[in-house]
Amino acid sequence: MPNYYFKEIWTPLKWVKIRFFRDDDDRVWVKFGSRRRQLLSRQEVKTKTEA
């Protein structure tokens, strides 16, 4: 399993133990209480295509 560096995103939901994190690849993760972090959404990679 790869290692990630997380930075916590502050929201008022932190008061009810729902915390959001951003990893070094700029993806958003969510943590509910004492559960493990889960990837919130998968962002599609922007690619240039030639037609």
N, C-alpha and C positions, 0 to 999 in steps of 0.2 A: 504494500500500500504506500502510495507516495506521501511525502511530507508536505504540508501546506503551512504557510504563514498567514494567520488570520488577524484581521483588524476589526474590532467590534464597531458596529454602526449603532449609534445611540438613538433609541426611540422610546416613547412613553410606555410601550409594551414591555419594556425591561422590568417595570414595577410588578407585572404579573408573570414574570419568569419566562417571557418569550423574547429571545435575543437573536439579533441578526448579525452576521459576520460577512466580511468580504475577504476573499483569499487573494493570493498573489497573481492569479490569472483573471482577476476582476469578476469572479462569479460570486453570487450571493448564496449564503447558507443560513439555515434557521435552526435554532435549538429550543426545544420545549422542555422547561424544567431541568431534570437531570438526564434526559435522553441524549443520545448521540446527535451530533450535527448532521443535518441532511441538506443536500443540495436543493435549493428552492426552485430554481428554474434553469433550464438549459438554454443558453443563448446561441443562436446560429452564428457560425463564423462567416464574416463578410468576405466574399471572394470576387475577384474580377473575372468575368467570362467574356470571351470575344465571340461575336456572332458573325 
